[in-house]
Amino acid sequence: MKILPGMEEEYQRRHDSIWPELKQLLLDSAILEYHIFLDLETHTLFAFQKVDGEQNSQELGKHPIVQKWWKYMADIMETNPDDSPVSKALTEVFKLP
């Protein structure tokens, strides 16, 4: 995912005050940890989640709270027509254990 240049502080501010209902949805969806990292040079975001069991957090995109969050974030990120963040699949090249 990518944020628009100059939106680093706003992106951080919005995540510092994440909506309680969104946070609860993530926790209720078996997400144990959720990390987002920002490359300041390229404005690229890398998100990493630890989930409990075989849950698939990608299904959350169908939830109205997540769609509302996407709309809220659309003015500071590269987005698709449905306001979801433009994302790129990565190829895993190493895993331990």
Secondary structure, 3 states (H helix, E strand, C coil): CEECCCCHHHHHHHHHCCCHHHHHHHHHCCEEEEEEEEECCCCEEEEEEEECCCCCHHHHHHCHHHHHHHHHHCCCECECCCCCECCCCCCCCCCCC
